[in-house]
Structure formats: structure tokens, C-alpha cells
Amino acid sequence: MPNDSHRRAAEFHDLAAHAHRVAAAPHEKEDHLSAHEHSRQAMEHSAKAYEAAQEAFRKSESFLKKK
């Protein structure tokens, strides 16, 4: 179902945004090791969000073609 795919992509985008915000706090405190780990997690979530968005787009496209 296309809506499920879009919801999944949105969840990954939210996770990525949260991880970016979390990474900012240690950077401000000059705790670069923690910040680096949070940045890495943010990057992983961003990549998953991109993949999920692409999948949602493909499913939506095929769903609309069937109609």
C-alpha cells in the first residue's frame, strides 16, 4: 500500500532529523566523539529515508498506473 511506504519514509526522515539535533549538542560542548557517533547515525537514517522515499515513489507510481 502506498500510504504505508510514505509513512515509513516519513519516519526515517524524522529519525534523521532527531539524530542531527542530538549530534549538535555534543558538538557545542566540544565532545566530538559523541557528536561523530550521532552524526553517523543521522547519516544512516538519512540514507534509509532516501531509500524508503524512493520505494514509496515507485509504489505510488505503479499504483497510479493500475488505476
Order of alpha helices (4+ residues) and beta strands (2+ residues): alpha-alpha
